[in-house]
Structure formats: C-alpha cells, structure tokens
C-alpha cells in the first residue's frame, strides 16, 4: 500500500511518500536454495544411474564372451584340468561337495568295467563279511556294473540310429543341390551346413560317437543326466538307484530318456549358458 502524508513544519508543508517493500526472510531464501540443490542432485543421480545401467547391459555380454573365449583357451592348454573343474561343478549340483563324497565317486569306462568287477569279485570272496566298509564299496561296484551294462546297450542303439539318420539327411540334401555345388567340396560343405536336418544329426553324432563313461555319484538327491558340458558321460546318483530303480528295464527307461534329450539337443541352450558361466 502506498501512503502520502502531509504535515506542517515551521510554516512549510511537507509531503512524504511511503512505499513499503516486501521483506523476504533469510529462512525462506535458504529453503528455496536447498530445494533447488536437492532437485539438481536428484537429477544428476538419475542421470548417472541411467548411464550405469546402460554400461551394465553393454559390458556384461562382452565380459561373458571374453571369459568364455578365455575358458576355451584354458581348455585347449590343459583339457584335463578344465574337465576336472567342470566335473567338480556338475558334482556340486547334485550335492556331492565334500572330499569324502568326491572320493566315493565311481567311474566305469566303456569296455573296461568287466575287468574292474572281476577284481572286486575275487577280493569279495576273501573279505566278505570281514569289512563293513568294503561290503558297502562292493555294493556300489555292483550298482556301477548295472549302470554300465544298461548304459552300453542304450548308447549302442542310438549311435547306429544317429549314424543312419545323418546319412539319410545328407543324401536328401545333396539330391536337391545343383551340380556345380556338388563338384566343389568347399561349397558342398557350406551348403550342407545350412540344412537344418543335417545340422541336427551332425550335432547328435558328435554327442554320441566316442567311448563313454558311466559315473556313479554318492548323493541323497535322486538324479540322472547326460550333459553336453562333458560329453560321452552318463551320471546317476546312488539315491536314484536305491529308491526308484528296481530292475534293469527301469534303469534303461531312465537312461534312454536322458540320452534322447542329448540327441535332440533339448538342453543345448541351457548347457550353453552353463558352459559360459562354468568357464568364468
């Protein structure tokens, strides 16, 4: 509000014009500055969070790829060491963690398990009933023997089937290729790689061909599997055999089911993921 005052002083008329101003307290100014500072800090935090998230999504794939390639290099330099590391990871997944459990893992090599069983039988006649620990070990050897016997039969059948299906797929694919491709070996291989059916049975052949190992794992977790991480191996736990398998026919059903997944590549994506992080 503007006011105009008039007064008479010493015979003179004096006019005074008063224009009041609005006073802002220091507290109000301080509060506004704090709000502005907080808003600026929040904006910068959001900006840096966005940058960090973008960097995260871009860097992780490169890190995984780098470590995956490093794992391949390590495998080529020392395959036995890398296989042992991957085997430790697989065993840990089924609860076989302690050194005592690892020492009780039994492995039968294709074509060699009969000689191992023969040695145990000879000792068993001499030590039967005298050593409880030996009796338990002998029972595990018998379990392994059953797994090896059934496993060899189960593996032999799909090996022949896969070989035949690959031959048929290649024959069908080449029958549809032009002569100029058939006459050039490099172009022929490249063309066959593009055929889905040929690729499927080539991968299956790679998974099946070769000497197999049968691994008996002491574990309370009932499980059986054939892994793409370590090829030409079937894994089965003592718990599965003791609680759920009562005949070789039932064992054949379990092993055949697991190997069929391996042949058809049903677990390829999952095992690729596992392989990447196992190599990391």
One Martini backbone bead per residue (centre of mass of N, CA, C, O) as a GRO file, in nm:
protein
  280
    1UNK     BB    1   0.096   0.035   0.024
    2UNK     BB    2   0.040   0.369  -0.063
    3UNK     BB    3   0.149   0.672   0.110
    4UNK     BB    4   0.036   1.016   0.188
    5UNK     BB    5   0.191   1.272   0.371
    6UNK     BB    6   0.090   1.562   0.564
    7UNK     BB    7   0.284   1.852   0.690
    8UNK     BB    8   0.349   2.106   0.941
    9UNK     BB    9   0.667   2.283   0.925
   10UNK     BB   10   0.755   2.585   0.984
   11UNK     BB   11   0.535   2.677   0.759
   12UNK     BB   12   0.563   2.398   0.607
   13UNK     BB   13   0.493   2.181   0.354
   14UNK     BB   14   0.502   1.822   0.387
   15UNK     BB   15   0.582   1.545   0.179
   16UNK     BB   16   0.513   1.188   0.217
   17UNK     BB   17   0.634   0.894   0.058
   18UNK     BB   18   0.515   0.555   0.107
   19UNK     BB   19   0.692   0.246   0.015
   20UNK     BB   20   0.647  -0.065   0.079
   21UNK     BB   21   0.835  -0.360   0.138
   22UNK     BB   22   0.909  -0.691   0.081
   23UNK     BB   23   1.016  -0.925   0.315
   24UNK     BB   24   1.272  -1.164   0.308
   25UNK     BB   25   1.370  -1.424   0.457
   26UNK     BB   26   1.642  -1.620   0.508
   27UNK     BB   27   1.482  -1.886   0.529
   28UNK     BB   28   1.342  -1.880   0.252
   29UNK     BB   29   1.597  -1.874   0.082
   30UNK     BB   30   1.721  -2.134   0.195
   31UNK     BB   31   1.494  -2.331   0.112
   32UNK     BB   32   1.511  -2.282  -0.195
   33UNK     BB   33   1.806  -2.370  -0.226
   34UNK     BB   34   1.769  -2.659  -0.122
   35UNK     BB   35   1.564  -2.752  -0.333
   36UNK     BB   36   1.744  -2.700  -0.579
   37UNK     BB   37   1.978  -2.886  -0.491
   38UNK     BB   38   1.815  -3.148  -0.471
   39UNK     BB   39   1.714  -3.153  -0.762
   40UNK     BB   40   1.997  -3.164  -0.889
   41UNK     BB   41   2.095  -3.421  -0.749
   42UNK     BB   42   1.870  -3.610  -0.851
   43UNK     BB   43   1.927  -3.569  -1.151
   44UNK     BB   44   2.219  -3.681  -1.144
   45UNK     BB   45   2.153  -3.959  -1.032
   46UNK     BB   46   1.972  -4.050  -1.265
   47UNK     BB   47   2.184  -4.016  -1.483
   48UNK     BB   48   2.395  -4.219  -1.363
   49UNK     BB   49   2.208  -4.464  -1.355
   50UNK     BB   50   2.159  -4.478  -1.658
   51UNK     BB   51   2.455  -4.511  -1.741
   52UNK     BB   52   2.511  -4.768  -1.572
   53UNK     BB   53   2.295  -4.949  -1.705
   54UNK     BB   54   2.401  -4.933  -1.992
   55UNK     BB   55   2.684  -5.043  -1.925
   56UNK     BB   56   2.591  -5.313  -1.814
   57UNK     BB   57   2.443  -5.426  -2.075
   58UNK     BB   58   2.710  -5.396  -2.253
   59UNK     BB   59   2.940  -5.543  -2.076
   60UNK     BB   60   2.851  -5.831  -2.000
   61UNK     BB   61   2.864  -5.976  -2.277
   62UNK     BB   62   3.171  -5.919  -2.314
   63UNK     BB   63   3.263  -6.066  -2.060
   64UNK     BB   64   3.149  -6.344  -2.124
   65UNK     BB   65   3.293  -6.380  -2.393
   66UNK     BB   66   3.578  -6.351  -2.288
   67UNK     BB   67   3.565  -6.586  -2.077
   68UNK     BB   68   3.485  -6.802  -2.279
   69UNK     BB   69   3.740  -6.782  -2.451
   70UNK     BB   70   3.931  -6.836  -2.215
   71UNK     BB   71   3.821  -7.119  -2.156
   72UNK     BB   72   3.904  -7.241  -2.428
   73UNK     BB   73   4.205  -7.192  -2.393
   74UNK     BB   74   4.237  -7.351  -2.131
   75UNK     BB   75   4.141  -7.620  -2.250
   76UNK     BB   76   4.364  -7.645  -2.471
   77UNK     BB   77   4.603  -7.641  -2.261
   78UNK     BB   78   4.415  -7.800  -2.014
   79UNK     BB   79   4.182  -8.035  -2.030
   80UNK     BB   80   4.194  -8.189  -1.758
   81UNK     BB   81   4.153  -7.948  -1.573
   82UNK     BB   82   3.883  -7.851  -1.693
   83UNK     BB   83   3.725  -8.115  -1.652
   84UNK     BB   84   3.757  -8.117  -1.344
   85UNK     BB   85   3.606  -7.851  -1.298
   86UNK     BB   86   3.336  -7.937  -1.431
   87UNK     BB   87   3.290  -8.184  -1.251
   88UNK     BB   88   3.267  -8.030  -0.985
   89UNK     BB   89   3.013  -7.872  -1.067
   90UNK     BB   90   2.828  -8.114  -1.118
   91UNK     BB   91   2.853  -8.246  -0.836
   92UNK     BB   92   2.748  -8.001  -0.672
   93UNK     BB   93   2.451  -8.008  -0.796
   94UNK     BB   94   2.415  -8.310  -0.630
   95UNK     BB   95   2.576  -8.284  -0.338
   96UNK     BB   96   2.891  -8.330  -0.418
   97UNK     BB   97   3.139  -8.183  -0.201
   98UNK     BB   98   3.301  -8.349  -0.037
   99UNK     BB   99   3.589  -8.531  -0.032
  100UNK     BB  100   3.451  -8.798   0.040
  101UNK     BB  101   3.248  -8.800  -0.193
  102UNK     BB  102   3.456  -8.777  -0.424
  103UNK     BB  103   3.598  -9.051  -0.352
  104UNK     BB  104   3.307  -9.214  -0.414
  105UNK     BB  105   3.339  -9.186  -0.707
  106UNK     BB  106   3.231  -9.378  -0.984
  107UNK     BB  107   3.405  -9.515  -1.279
  108UNK     BB  108   3.305  -9.639  -1.602
  109UNK     BB  109   3.454  -9.780  -1.874
  110UNK     BB  110   3.424  -9.864  -2.176
  111UNK     BB  111   3.512 -10.210  -2.162
  112UNK     BB  112   3.637 -10.208  -1.835
  113UNK     BB  113   3.432 -10.301  -1.605
  114UNK     BB  114   3.477 -10.609  -1.600
  115UNK     BB  115   3.760 -10.611  -1.468
  116UNK     BB  116   3.680 -10.468  -1.208
  117UNK     BB  117   3.468 -10.673  -1.115
  118UNK     BB  118   3.655 -10.918  -1.100
  119UNK     BB  119   3.838 -10.810  -0.873
  120UNK     BB  120   3.612 -10.773  -0.661
  121UNK     BB  121   3.518 -11.066  -0.650
  122UNK     BB  122   3.780 -11.190  -0.550
  123UNK     BB  123   3.791 -11.020  -0.285
  124UNK     BB  124   3.506 -11.084  -0.175
  125UNK     BB  125   3.552 -11.381  -0.096
  126UNK     BB  126   3.772 -11.299   0.125
  127UNK     BB  127   3.608 -11.025   0.267
  128UNK     BB  128   3.344 -11.126   0.343
  129UNK     BB  129   3.221 -10.985   0.647
  130UNK     BB  130   3.492 -10.827   0.757
  131UNK     BB  131   3.416 -10.550   0.586
  132UNK     BB  132   3.190 -10.303   0.579
  133UNK     BB  133   3.316 -10.098   0.379
  134UNK     BB  134   3.361 -10.303   0.155
  135UNK     BB  135   3.067 -10.385   0.113
  136UNK     BB  136   2.973 -10.106   0.024
  137UNK     BB  137   3.162 -10.088  -0.219
  138UNK     BB  138   3.053 -10.339  -0.363
  139UNK     BB  139   2.765 -10.232  -0.404
  140UNK     BB  140   2.856  -9.999  -0.589
  141UNK     BB  141   2.980 -10.175  -0.807
  142UNK     BB  142   2.712 -10.309  -0.884
  143UNK     BB  143   2.574 -10.054  -0.970
  144UNK     BB  144   2.779  -9.980  -1.189
  145UNK     BB  145   2.741 -10.232  -1.355
  146UNK     BB  146   2.445 -10.179  -1.435
  147UNK     BB  147   2.494  -9.908  -1.572
  148UNK     BB  148   2.696 -10.014  -1.786
  149UNK     BB  149   2.527 -10.229  -1.920
  150UNK     BB  150   2.286 -10.047  -1.997
  151UNK     BB  151   2.442  -9.810  -2.125
  152UNK     BB  152   2.566  -9.960  -2.367
  153UNK     BB  153   2.297 -10.038  -2.497
  154UNK     BB  154   2.177  -9.752  -2.520
  155UNK     BB  155   2.411  -9.629  -2.692
  156UNK     BB  156   2.428  -9.821  -2.941
  157UNK     BB  157   2.157  -9.763  -3.071
  158UNK     BB  158   2.177  -9.446  -3.127
  159UNK     BB  159   2.435  -9.455  -3.289
  160UNK     BB  160   2.311  -9.602  -3.534
  161UNK     BB  161   2.074  -9.407  -3.578
  162UNK     BB  162   2.235  -9.145  -3.625
  163UNK     BB  163   2.401  -9.241  -3.863
  164UNK     BB  164   2.158  -9.295  -4.049
  165UNK     BB  165   2.024  -9.010  -4.039
  166UNK     BB  166   2.268  -8.861  -4.158
  167UNK     BB  167   2.279  -9.005  -4.427
  168UNK     BB  168   1.991  -8.926  -4.517
  169UNK     BB  169   2.023  -8.616  -4.499
  170UNK     BB  170   2.255  -8.590  -4.702
  171UNK     BB  171   2.115  -8.725  -4.942
  172UNK     BB  172   1.875  -8.529  -4.959
  173UNK     BB  173   2.039  -8.265  -4.991
  174UNK     BB  174   2.212  -8.342  -5.248
  175UNK     BB  175   1.961  -8.393  -5.441
  176UNK     BB  176   1.906  -8.052  -5.433
  177UNK     BB  177   2.173  -7.991  -5.568
  178UNK     BB  178   2.376  -7.856  -5.777
  179UNK     BB  179   2.647  -7.955  -5.959
  180UNK     BB  180   2.845  -7.716  -5.882
  181UNK     BB  181   2.836  -7.790  -5.578
  182UNK     BB  182   2.916  -8.096  -5.583
  183UNK     BB  183   3.208  -8.032  -5.721
  184UNK     BB  184   3.245  -7.851  -5.457
  185UNK     BB  185   3.353  -7.904  -5.146
  186UNK     BB  186   3.316  -7.633  -5.004
  187UNK     BB  187   3.025  -7.572  -5.103
  188UNK     BB  188   2.903  -7.830  -4.989
  189UNK     BB  189   2.955  -7.781  -4.688
  190UNK     BB  190   2.807  -7.508  -4.673
  191UNK     BB  191   2.532  -7.618  -4.763
  192UNK     BB  192   2.496  -7.834  -4.536
  193UNK     BB  193   2.504  -7.631  -4.294
  194UNK     BB  194   2.210  -7.507  -4.383
  195UNK     BB  195   2.089  -7.775  -4.299
  196UNK     BB  196   1.899  -7.866  -4.040
  197UNK     BB  197   1.909  -8.180  -4.046
  198UNK     BB  198   2.216  -8.205  -4.064
  199UNK     BB  199   2.285  -8.046  -3.808
  200UNK     BB  200   2.138  -8.223  -3.605
  201UNK     BB  201   2.293  -8.502  -3.673
  202UNK     BB  202   2.577  -8.395  -3.631
  203UNK     BB  203   2.548  -8.322  -3.335
  204UNK     BB  204   2.456  -8.604  -3.241
  205UNK     BB  205   2.713  -8.750  -3.332
  206UNK     BB  206   2.905  -8.592  -3.147
  207UNK     BB  207   2.757  -8.689  -2.879
  208UNK     BB  208   2.788  -9.015  -2.936
  209UNK     BB  209   3.067  -9.040  -3.035
  210UNK     BB  210   3.249  -9.253  -2.842
  211UNK     BB  211   3.370  -9.306  -2.543
  212UNK     BB  212   3.222  -9.407  -2.245
  213UNK     BB  213   3.095  -9.292  -1.926
  214UNK     BB  214   3.013  -9.413  -1.588
  215UNK     BB  215   2.859  -9.228  -1.321
  216UNK     BB  216   2.878  -9.265  -0.968
  217UNK     BB  217   2.688  -9.086  -0.719
  218UNK     BB  218   2.704  -8.982  -0.392
  219UNK     BB  219   2.356  -8.921  -0.320
  220UNK     BB  220   2.039  -8.788  -0.196
  221UNK     BB  221   1.987  -8.710  -0.495
  222UNK     BB  222   1.771  -8.790  -0.737
  223UNK     BB  223   1.961  -8.863  -1.039
  224UNK     BB  224   1.984  -8.814  -1.407
  225UNK     BB  225   2.241  -8.759  -1.671
  226UNK     BB  226   2.332  -8.587  -1.982
  227UNK     BB  227   2.601  -8.390  -2.081
  228UNK     BB  228   2.737  -8.120  -2.281
  229UNK     BB  229   2.985  -8.040  -2.115
  230UNK     BB  230   3.028  -8.363  -2.077
  231UNK     BB  231   3.093  -8.586  -2.287
  232UNK     BB  232   3.033  -8.921  -2.274
  233UNK     BB  233   2.824  -8.908  -2.016
  234UNK     BB  234   2.682  -9.069  -1.734
  235UNK     BB  235   2.466  -8.977  -1.463
  236UNK     BB  236   2.427  -9.128  -1.129
  237UNK     BB  237   2.261  -9.188  -0.835
  238UNK     BB  238   2.222  -9.376  -0.555
  239UNK     BB  239   1.935  -9.283  -0.480
  240UNK     BB  240   1.790  -9.367  -0.739
  241UNK     BB  241   1.860  -9.672  -0.724
  242UNK     BB  242   1.744  -9.729  -0.431
  243UNK     BB  243   1.438  -9.588  -0.464
  244UNK     BB  244   1.349  -9.634  -0.804
  245UNK     BB  245   1.526  -9.891  -0.885
  246UNK     BB  246   1.443 -10.252  -0.970
  247UNK     BB  247   1.554 -10.258  -1.275
  248UNK     BB  248   1.686 -10.261  -1.592
  249UNK     BB  249   1.440 -10.142  -1.733
  250UNK     BB  250   1.419  -9.882  -1.565
  251UNK     BB  251   1.704  -9.786  -1.628
  252UNK     BB  252   1.667  -9.771  -1.938
  253UNK     BB  253   1.448  -9.554  -1.933
  254UNK     BB  254   1.616  -9.330  -1.804
  255UNK     BB  255   1.864  -9.323  -1.994
  256UNK     BB  256   1.711  -9.294  -2.262
  257UNK     BB  257   1.580  -9.023  -2.196
  258UNK     BB  258   1.842  -8.858  -2.156
  259UNK     BB  259   1.972  -8.918  -2.437
  260UNK     BB  260   1.746  -8.796  -2.611
  261UNK     BB  261   1.803  -8.507  -2.530
  262UNK     BB  262   2.091  -8.503  -2.645
  263UNK     BB  263   2.024  -8.566  -2.942
  264UNK     BB  264   1.795  -8.321  -2.974
  265UNK     BB  265   1.890  -8.059  -2.806
  266UNK     BB  266   1.710  -7.958  -2.553
  267UNK     BB  267   1.981  -7.849  -2.368
  268UNK     BB  268   2.161  -7.639  -2.520
  269UNK     BB  269   2.099  -7.361  -2.396
  270UNK     BB  270   2.157  -7.431  -2.103
  271UNK     BB  271   2.452  -7.540  -2.148
  272UNK     BB  272   2.566  -7.280  -2.264
  273UNK     BB  273   2.525  -7.119  -2.008
  274UNK     BB  274   2.688  -7.303  -1.822
  275UNK     BB  275   2.954  -7.292  -1.973
  276UNK     BB  276   3.007  -6.989  -1.951
  277UNK     BB  277   3.007  -6.987  -1.625
  278UNK     BB  278   3.219  -7.208  -1.582
  279UNK     BB  279   3.453  -7.050  -1.731
  280UNK     BB  280   3.429  -6.804  -1.520
   0.00000   0.00000   0.00000
